[in-house]
Amino acid sequence: YDLNSIFGDSPFAIIGNFPYNISTQIVFKTIEYRDQIPFFSGMFQKEVAERICETPGTKKYGILSVLAQLFYTATYEFTVPPEVFSPPPKVDSGVLTLRRKENYSLACNEKLLFKIVKMSFQQRRKTLRNSLKQINLSDNLREDIIFDKRPEQLSVNEFIDLTNLVSHDLNN
């Protein structure tokens, strides 16, 4: 749906029990409409809800974690066991809440940030130096210590810092 045709420019909240097969697309759409969506709460497959709310340094931390947490404070609320549903699903469910950050504008090039996050996690076992090889960076920048890290080691703010480093390097 074109959400603007339904809500115009007015803010709205999203609350629901989402189909597990399209839940990540719903989160990406929420991020896209973040100017209008200050609050989001929903039930997902437990693993997806945990991934969205995960912190750096873990295997579950990934693209969805970083992109959601750029603009929202993500809270894993509780687990819902299969037996409370009829018929029961084969997996646990998890309820999460996203509250838009008060200052959710980014101090970097958003398009480049999204590209860097996605490229970094596509090869998550590699260091950033290797996973970002396709970006034509100077040898000097590639020697920066941040490129020795793997993507799951970077916080949301460190991804912003990395984006600013890359942007500055590409523009010089």
Secondary structure, 3 states (H helix, E strand, C coil): CCHHHHHCCCCCCEEEECCHHHHHHHHHHHHHCCCCCCEEEEEEEHHHHHHHHCCCCCCCCCHHHHHHHHHEEEEEEEEECHHHCCCCCCCCEEEEEEEECCCCCCCCCHHHHHHHHHHHHHCCCCCHHHHCCCCCCCHHHHCCHHHHCCHHHCCHHHHHHHHHHHHHHHCC
